[in-house]
Amino acid sequence: MPERGDQGAYAVHFLTAFGAVTGLLALVAITEGEWHMAFVWMGAALAIDSVDGFMARASRVKERLPHFDGALLDNIVDYFTYAVVPAFFLWRAPLVPPGFGLPLGALIVLGAILVAPPVFLARAVGWPLPTRLPPLDQVRQALVIRQQLVE
C-alpha cells in the first residue's frame, strides 16, 4: 500500500504508463483503417510524453519512490509509441508503394533499438546526449503524413 503522500508520485507513473494505452488505441485505429483516430491517439501519446517528465520532476518522484524506475518506464513507453506504433502505421497505411511499408517499418524499429543503448550509456557516464527533434517538428511531420492520407 502506498504511503500517505506518495499517491501523486504513483499518479505520475500511471500517466506515463497510460501513454502505452494510447499507443494500443492507435494500433486498434490503424488496424481498422481509421487514420484520423490513429493520429488522435498518437497525438495523445505525444501530449502525455510532453508533460510526464515535468510532472515527475515537479512531484519529486525519484525522492518519493526511489524503488520505482520511472526513467525505464518512460523509455519502454516511448519505444512503443515512437517506434512500434509508427512502424505499424507505415506498414498498414497507404503511404508507400506496396511491399515497402514493412521493410521501412522494420528500419524504424531497428533504428530505435540501435540508438537506445548508446543513449543509456551516455546518460550513465554523463556524456552529452544526441539531439532530438523538438516536439513541434514531430507534430509538423505527423500533419504532413496525415495530409498525404487525406489527399
DASUL-V730286 format. One line per field, one symbol per residue. ss: DSSP state (@ for helix, = for strand, . for the rest). phi: phi as a letter, one per 30 degrees, with the letter a starting at -180 (. if undefined). Layout:
ss = ???
phi = ???
//
This chain:
ss = ......@@@@@@@@@@@@@@@@@@@@@@@@@...@@@@@@@@@@@@@@@@@@@@@@@@..@@@@.....@@@@@@@@@@@@@@@@@@@@@@@........@@@@@@@@@@@@@@@@@@@@@@@@@.........@@@@@@@@@@@@@@@@.
phi = .dddjdeddddddddeddedddddddddddedicddddddddddddddddcddddddddhddddbddcddddeddddddddcbdddddeddcddcbeejcddddddddddddddddeddddeddcidddddcddeddddeddddddddddd
//
